[in-house]
Amino acid sequence: QVQLVESGGGLVQPGGSLRLSCEASGFTFSSYVMRWYRQAPGKERELVATSSSAGSSTNYVDSVKGRFTISRNNAKSTVYLQMNSLKPEDTAVYYCNTRLRLIDYWGQGTQVTVSS
């Protein structure tokens, strides 16, 4: 079955960096768009970044443009989110996502906390 497993979250100071990873299994990873979402306490889940199946096209929410980079390694069935210049408002649980035949699949999430 489809599985998405995130890792790489943690506590970081403002201005710091983290790299999140999401390892996928159970489907042909190289054929599907992959996304990163985040959800802060008391807020709705927000789409942060999207990668086309080949990784050649990416999109970002305005608040992270120039600071976050989504990338993927199709040979490893893994998608990454490199987060630089982190701000306290980036604090959230980060989830990777894919959609297969109109069904959304989610990982368990990884907590990112940006605080001094």
Summary of the structure (lengths in Angstrom):
residues: 116
radius of gyration: 13.4
end to end distance: 40.0
largest distance: 42.7
contacts: 340
relative contact order: 0.31
helix: 8%
strand: 53%
